[in-house]
Amino acid sequence: MADVDVLVVGAGPVGLTAAAELRRHGVECRIVDALPAPQHYAKAVGIQPRTMEVWDSMGLIREALDEAGPLFGQLAFVDGKPGPRMELRLPPEIPYAFAALPQYTTERLLTEHLARFGTTVERETALHAVEQHPDRVEATARSRTGAGGPRTRWRSPAARRHRRLRAPLTDARPGVRRRSGTAPGGRPAVLRWRRS
Ligand SMILES: Cc1cc2nc3c(=O)[nH]c(=O)nc-3n(C[C@H](O)[C@H](O)[C@H](O)COP(=O)(O)OP(=O)(O)OC[C@H]3O[C@@H](n4cnc5c(N)ncnc54)[C@H](O)[C@@H]3O)c2cc1C
């Protein structure tokens, strides 16, 4: 059984973003997906300005802007006839506009970004079970050979790590900056904690 700090299940936009941000902040993780390869069709296409801001903070905005097209509005068709129309105009002070980027491109950019931290998606690996113990969480995944095939088990010593993390969080003061990892290119990644 392998120990891992965080196991991310699913290499869609959410899992890839979570894994990349964990790695950027110095947390070890592994990411698995049940599918043998990314999907070739897009569900999400419209990218919100706030997503662009988040990608900016992640160090991904240049790649995203290079691939994205502008999104000025939406026209819905109902029974083949043009229906409601929506304009996506924003005040000029908003730093990014709406953009169009198919989900498979978003996933490719996030996968490439994650690979810069030395983490790749472990494919054909489906989470099968999670067991909560007082001092750890155990996850079992099935790999490509199917139900009768080999299983992989991960152990996350959650309770022990929480004790380690709780002390500095308790001490956190507004605006406290802590260096906790390294971004691609050697730039320091800094976590800011605020007491709520
Ligand atoms: C038709 C449609 C249009 C949409 N348009 C937009 C849009 O324009 N803009 C927008 O922001 N959002 C849009 N969305 C929503 C957007 O697609 C979702 O919010 C987004 O895909 C969620 O990302 P996710 O990573 O959580 O999940 P998903 O993209 O569904 O990815 C989940 C991943 O987890 C894997 N997985 C699942 N179970 C397991 C398991 N047990 N073990 C291992 N791997 C597993 C799957 O194989 C998959 O790769 C749209 C959705 C649909 C259906």
PDBQT file of the ligand as one rigid body, heavy atoms in Angstrom, charges set to zero:
ROOT
HETATM    1  C1  LIG A 201     -23.818  20.152 -22.302  1.00  0.00    +0.000 C 
HETATM    2  C2  LIG A 201     -22.975  20.824 -21.255  1.00  0.00    +0.000 A 
HETATM    3  C3  LIG A 201     -22.502  22.092 -21.519  1.00  0.00    +0.000 A 
HETATM    4  C4  LIG A 201     -21.715  22.756 -20.548  1.00  0.00    +0.000 A 
HETATM    5  N1  LIG A 201     -21.237  23.996 -20.820  1.00  0.00    +0.000 NA
HETATM    6  C5  LIG A 201     -20.476  24.644 -19.916  1.00  0.00    +0.000 A 
HETATM    7  C6  LIG A 201     -19.899  25.910 -20.218  1.00  0.00    +0.000 A 
HETATM    8  O1  LIG A 201     -20.094  26.453 -21.311  1.00  0.00    +0.000 OA
HETATM    9  N2  LIG A 201     -19.104  26.496 -19.268  1.00  0.00    +0.000 N 
HETATM   10  C7  LIG A 201     -18.857  25.897 -18.076  1.00  0.00    +0.000 A 
HETATM   11  O2  LIG A 201     -18.134  26.481 -17.247  1.00  0.00    +0.000 OA
HETATM   12  N3  LIG A 201     -19.369  24.688 -17.765  1.00  0.00    +0.000 NA
HETATM   13  C8  LIG A 201     -20.164  24.048 -18.657  1.00  0.00    +0.000 A 
HETATM   14  N4  LIG A 201     -20.664  22.808 -18.367  1.00  0.00    +0.000 N 
HETATM   15  C9  LIG A 201     -20.332  22.224 -17.069  1.00  0.00    +0.000 C 
HETATM   16  C10 LIG A 201     -18.952  21.612 -17.108  1.00  0.00    +0.000 C 
HETATM   17  O3  LIG A 201     -18.820  20.708 -18.183  1.00  0.00    +0.000 OA
HETATM   18  C11 LIG A 201     -18.707  20.900 -15.783  1.00  0.00    +0.000 C 
HETATM   19  O4  LIG A 201     -18.888  21.858 -14.727  1.00  0.00    +0.000 OA
HETATM   20  C12 LIG A 201     -17.298  20.342 -15.716  1.00  0.00    +0.000 C 
HETATM   21  O5  LIG A 201     -17.108  19.335 -16.680  1.00  0.00    +0.000 OA
HETATM   22  C13 LIG A 201     -17.078  19.757 -14.332  1.00  0.00    +0.000 C 
HETATM   23  O6  LIG A 201     -15.749  19.319 -14.279  1.00  0.00    +0.000 OA
HETATM   24  P1  LIG A 201     -15.351  18.093 -13.371  1.00  0.00    +0.000 P 
HETATM   25  O7  LIG A 201     -13.869  17.954 -13.486  1.00  0.00    +0.000 OA
HETATM   26  O8  LIG A 201     -15.973  18.231 -12.034  1.00  0.00    +0.000 OA
HETATM   27  O9  LIG A 201     -16.140  16.830 -13.993  1.00  0.00    +0.000 OA
HETATM   28  P2  LIG A 201     -15.970  16.072 -15.395  1.00  0.00    +0.000 P 
HETATM   29  O10 LIG A 201     -15.593  16.997 -16.486  1.00  0.00    +0.000 OA
HETATM   30  O11 LIG A 201     -17.241  15.276 -15.538  1.00  0.00    +0.000 OA
HETATM   31  O12 LIG A 201     -14.740  15.076 -15.147  1.00  0.00    +0.000 OA
HETATM   32  C14 LIG A 201     -14.839  14.018 -14.207  1.00  0.00    +0.000 C 
HETATM   33  C15 LIG A 201     -13.721  13.024 -14.497  1.00  0.00    +0.000 C 
HETATM   34  O13 LIG A 201     -13.709  12.077 -13.431  1.00  0.00    +0.000 OA
HETATM   35  C16 LIG A 201     -13.535  10.780 -13.949  1.00  0.00    +0.000 C 
HETATM   36  N5  LIG A 201     -14.134   9.849 -12.988  1.00  0.00    +0.000 N 
HETATM   37  C17 LIG A 201     -15.420   9.757 -12.601  1.00  0.00    +0.000 A 
HETATM   38  N6  LIG A 201     -15.564   8.805 -11.668  1.00  0.00    +0.000 NA
HETATM   39  C18 LIG A 201     -14.333   8.259 -11.462  1.00  0.00    +0.000 A 
HETATM   40  C19 LIG A 201     -13.826   7.209 -10.605  1.00  0.00    +0.000 A 
HETATM   41  N7  LIG A 201     -14.612   6.519  -9.772  1.00  0.00    +0.000 N 
HETATM   42  N8  LIG A 201     -12.501   6.910 -10.651  1.00  0.00    +0.000 NA
HETATM   43  C20 LIG A 201     -11.684   7.590 -11.483  1.00  0.00    +0.000 A 
HETATM   44  N9  LIG A 201     -12.095   8.582 -12.322  1.00  0.00    +0.000 NA
HETATM   45  C21 LIG A 201     -13.417   8.914 -12.294  1.00  0.00    +0.000 A 
HETATM   46  C22 LIG A 201     -14.254  10.823 -15.299  1.00  0.00    +0.000 C 
HETATM   47  O14 LIG A 201     -13.725   9.835 -16.192  1.00  0.00    +0.000 OA
HETATM   48  C23 LIG A 201     -13.929  12.237 -15.790  1.00  0.00    +0.000 C 
HETATM   49  O15 LIG A 201     -12.753  12.301 -16.575  1.00  0.00    +0.000 OA
HETATM   50  C24 LIG A 201     -21.434  22.120 -19.309  1.00  0.00    +0.000 A 
HETATM   51  C25 LIG A 201     -21.906  20.821 -19.076  1.00  0.00    +0.000 A 
HETATM   52  C26 LIG A 201     -22.652  20.175 -20.029  1.00  0.00    +0.000 A 
HETATM   53  C27 LIG A 201     -23.136  18.764 -19.766  1.00  0.00    +0.000 C 
ENDROOT
TORSDOF 0
